[in-house]
Amino acid sequence: MKVEIQIDENCGEPRLIVVTRQVTDEIQTLIQSLSNTPAAYLAGFQEDELVLLQPREIIRIYAQEKKTIAEAEKGRFIVRLSLQEVQARLSPGDFVRISHSEIINLSKVNHFDLSFSGTICVTLTNGAQTYVSRRYVSKIKQTCGI
């Protein structure tokens, strides 16, 4: 990644512009690290009810049938944000993307099973099992210090 800084004595508030061909995980991480604070809550909908989900309650967030679903201790909720927008709002130290369509809360991981060839099976505290796609295996290993 190329970084350029311009000094302008007439500039009031600092401004950051990212020029890129596409939003990658590296760009998402950069955006999150530059944000002041992660979201205090995430709005989840269950039928006609709006429930404010605290990030620590969320087990995983995934895309299914063109909807973003947050699975929490309280149940499943539809989130009216894209998976990419949700990822930008959550703390990268607590949440990690494991595939194109799923983000997990690392504090809700029961264990990782590394016995699968080329991928990792993740068992979450609610008993659900999911898999790290091959594309994200190295990032998970780096995050976990493996």
C-alpha positions in Angstrom: 0.0 0.0 0.0 1.3 3.4 -0.9 0.9 6.3 1.7 1.0 9.9 0.8 0.8 12.9 3.2 0.3 16.5 2.1 1.0 19.4 4.4 -1.4 22.3 3.9 -1.2 25.2 6.3 -4.7 26.3 5.3 -6.3 22.9 6.2 -8.7 23.0 9.2 -9.6 19.5 10.1 -7.4 16.6 8.8 -9.0 14.7 6.0 -8.2 11.2 4.8 -9.1 10.0 1.2 -8.5 6.4 0.2 -8.2 5.8 -3.6 -8.6 2.1 -4.5 -9.9 -0.2 -7.2 -11.9 -2.2 -4.7 -12.5 -2.4 -0.9 -10.3 -5.2 0.3 -9.8 -6.6 3.8 -6.7 -4.5 4.2 -8.7 -1.3 3.4 -11.5 -2.4 5.9 -8.8 -2.9 8.6 -7.4 0.5 7.9 -10.8 2.1 8.1 -11.6 0.4 11.3 -8.3 1.3 12.9 -8.8 5.0 12.0 -12.3 5.1 13.4 -12.4 6.6 16.9 -14.5 3.9 18.6 -16.2 0.8 17.5 -20.0 0.7 17.5 -21.6 0.6 20.9 -24.5 -1.5 19.5 -25.8 -3.0 16.3 -29.5 -2.6 15.3 -31.1 -6.0 14.8 -34.7 -6.7 13.6 -36.8 -9.6 14.6 -40.2 -9.4 12.9 -41.4 -5.9 13.8 -39.1 -5.4 16.8 -35.9 -3.5 16.9 -33.3 -4.9 19.3 -30.1 -3.2 20.1 -27.4 -5.8 20.2 -24.2 -5.1 22.1 -21.1 -6.5 20.2 -20.2 -8.7 23.2 -23.5 -10.5 22.8 -23.0 -11.3 19.1 -21.7 -14.8 18.3 -21.5 -14.4 14.5 -22.8 -12.4 11.6 -23.4 -13.9 8.2 -25.0 -13.3 4.8 -27.8 -15.6 3.7 -30.2 -15.1 0.9 -29.2 -11.5 0.4 -29.8 -10.7 4.1 -27.3 -10.0 6.8 -28.0 -12.0 9.9 -26.6 -11.5 13.4 -26.7 -14.6 15.6 -26.6 -13.5 19.2 -27.3 -15.0 22.6 -30.8 -13.6 22.3 -31.5 -15.3 18.9 -31.2 -14.4 15.3 -31.7 -10.9 14.0 -31.7 -9.2 10.5 -29.2 -6.4 10.3 -30.0 -3.7 7.7 -26.3 -3.2 6.8 -24.1 -5.1 4.4 -21.5 -7.5 5.9 -18.8 -5.1 4.9 -20.6 -2.2 6.7 -21.0 -4.4 9.8 -17.4 -5.3 9.8 -16.4 -1.6 9.6 -18.5 -0.9 12.7 -17.1 -3.7 14.9 -13.7 -3.9 16.7 -11.2 -5.8 14.6 -9.6 -7.2 17.8 -12.8 -8.9 18.7 -14.4 -9.8 15.3 -12.7 -11.5 12.4 -13.9 -12.4 8.9 -13.6 -16.1 8.2 -15.2 -16.2 4.8 -16.7 -14.0 2.1 -20.1 -14.4 3.9 -19.2 -14.6 7.6 -17.7 -12.8 10.6 -17.2 -14.4 14.0 -16.7 -13.0 17.5 -13.4 -14.4 18.7 -14.6 -14.4 22.3 -17.4 -16.7 21.3 -15.1 -19.4 19.8 -15.1 -22.6 21.8 -12.2 -24.1 19.7 -10.6 -24.4 16.3 -10.1 -27.8 14.7 -7.0 -27.7 12.5 -7.3 -31.4 11.4 -9.1 -30.6 8.2 -6.8 -30.3 5.2 -6.6 -26.7 3.9 -9.3 -25.3 6.1 -10.2 -24.8 9.8 -13.4 -25.9 11.5 -14.6 -23.4 14.2 -16.9 -24.5 17.0 -18.7 -21.6 18.7 -19.9 -21.3 22.2 -23.6 -21.9 21.1 -22.5 -25.3 19.6 -22.7 -24.1 16.0 -19.9 -25.2 13.7 -18.6 -23.2 10.7 -15.5 -23.2 8.5 -12.8 -20.7 7.7 -12.5 -20.5 3.9 -9.1 -21.2 2.4 -8.7 -17.6 1.5 -9.0 -16.5 5.2 -7.0 -19.3 6.8 -3.7 -17.4 6.9 -5.4 -14.3 8.4 -7.0 -16.5 11.2 -3.6 -18.1 11.9 -2.0 -14.6 12.0 -4.7 -13.3 14.3 -4.4 -16.2 16.7 -0.6 -16.3 16.6 -0.4 -19.7 15.0 
